[in-house]
């Protein structure tokens, strides 16, 4: 099954909520109206920040 697409605005907001706000994936999904199954760790931006 292909990965669901997420627009850049929601990706940036999700990263901000996770890294600055320390919110859980479920809280972020509820706030942005996205599926909680969309893994943030697959984002190339998140990977760059962790390395």
NUKOLTOR-30516 format. One line per field, with one value per residue (C-alpha): residue number from 1; x, y, z. Coordinates in nm, 4 decimals. Layout:
k <- (NUM, ...)
xx <- (X, ...)
yy <- (Y, ...)
zz <- (Z, ...)
END
This chain:
k <- (1, 2, 3, 4, 5, 6, 7, 8, 9, 10, 11, 12, 13, 14, 15, 16, 17, 18, 19, 20, 21, 22, 23, 24, 25, 26, 27, 28, 29, 30, 31, 32, 33, 34, 35, 36, 37, 38, 39, 40, 41, 42, 43, 44, 45, 46, 47, 48, 49, 50, 51)
xx <- (0.0000, 0.1505, 0.2304, -0.0387, 0.0757, 0.0910, 0.1331, 0.4389, 0.2449, 0.1116, 0.4551, 0.6152, 0.3385, 0.3739, 0.7496, 0.7028, 0.4446, 0.6676, 1.0060, 0.9083, 0.5798, 0.6697, 0.3248, 0.2444, 0.1693, -0.1980, -0.2183, -0.0510, -0.2848, -0.5894, -0.4618, -0.3810, -0.6626, -0.4311, -0.4194, -0.2174, -0.0624, 0.1372, 0.4827, 0.6769, 1.0029, 0.9867, 1.0159, 1.3556, 1.3449, 1.3025, 1.5861, 1.8186, 1.7399, 1.8211, 2.1601)
yy <- (0.0000, 0.3378, 0.5938, 0.8624, 1.2016, 1.4976, 1.8549, 2.0575, 2.2877, 1.9977, 1.8347, 2.1507, 2.1887, 1.8244, 1.8589, 2.1796, 2.0193, 1.7158, 1.8818, 2.2074, 2.1134, 1.7573, 1.6297, 1.2662, 1.1382, 1.1010, 1.4619, 1.5863, 1.3815, 1.5219, 1.8798, 1.8613, 1.6345, 1.3640, 0.9909, 0.8963, 0.6166, 0.8663, 0.8124, 1.1325, 0.9421, 0.8628, 1.2302, 1.3214, 1.6424, 1.4506, 1.2149, 1.5104, 1.6627, 1.3380, 1.2852)
zz <- (0.0000, -0.0969, 0.1683, 0.1982, 0.0732, 0.3091, 0.1925, 0.2912, 0.5236, 0.7304, 0.7331, 0.8705, 1.1282, 1.2321, 1.2777, 1.4745, 1.7020, 1.7563, 1.7999, 1.9703, 2.1335, 2.2282, 2.1321, 2.0602, 1.7110, 1.8052, 1.9290, 1.6121, 1.3916, 1.5708, 1.5503, 1.1789, 1.0650, 0.9316, 0.9932, 1.2986, 1.0936, 0.8880, 1.0338, 1.0858, 1.1050, 0.7329, 0.6466, 0.4998, 0.7066, 1.0313, 0.9376, 0.8679, 1.2071, 1.3880, 1.2214)
END
